[in-house]
Amino acid sequence: MNKLKNIDDFFTNQQNIIHKKKSCNKVRIMVHMGTCCIAAGASKVLETMKSELEILSLKSDITVEPSGCIGLCYAEPTVSILHPDGTYEVYGYVDSQQSRIILNRCRTQSPITGIKELKPKWKVINVLQGE
């Protein structure tokens, strides 16, 4: 990313990011990898999800990527899912087996059950819908 020199650069960059996210038709799965996340087993969750993504040949529909801490240390490892329509889910206490379930449910677009969905008190801003 280029260095921002003024406020106009900031807003231009912001619009470019929003446009890029709007044009993405993939489900984006983020495995949070803060220090406490890693200590709780997030590395294994990320590794499992990436290998399952390869096995199931889902790279064209789903991305799995590491992300930073989201402050839900009590529920680590945590996984966030951003859907193409802008909806957002956060799951906690995720292990390798549950990560496979999450990936499979994202593939089939069916509800995720049996895994603790977290309801953070902070509001998720939906940049895709301007909320």
Sequence and secondary structure as in RCSB ss.txt:
>XXXX:A:sequence
MNKLKNIDDFFTNQQNIIHKKKSCNKVRIMVHMGTCCIAAGASKVLETMKSELEILSLKSDITVEPSGCIGLCYA
EPTVSILHPDGTYEVYGYVDSQQSRIILNRCRTQSPITGIKELKPKWKVINVLQGE
>XXXX:A:secstr
     SHHHHHHHHHHHHHHHHT  SEEEEEE SHHHHHTTHHHHHHHHHHHHHHTT TTTEEEEEE   S GGG
 S EEEE TTS EEEE S  HHHHHHHHHHHHHT    SS EE  SS    TTTT 
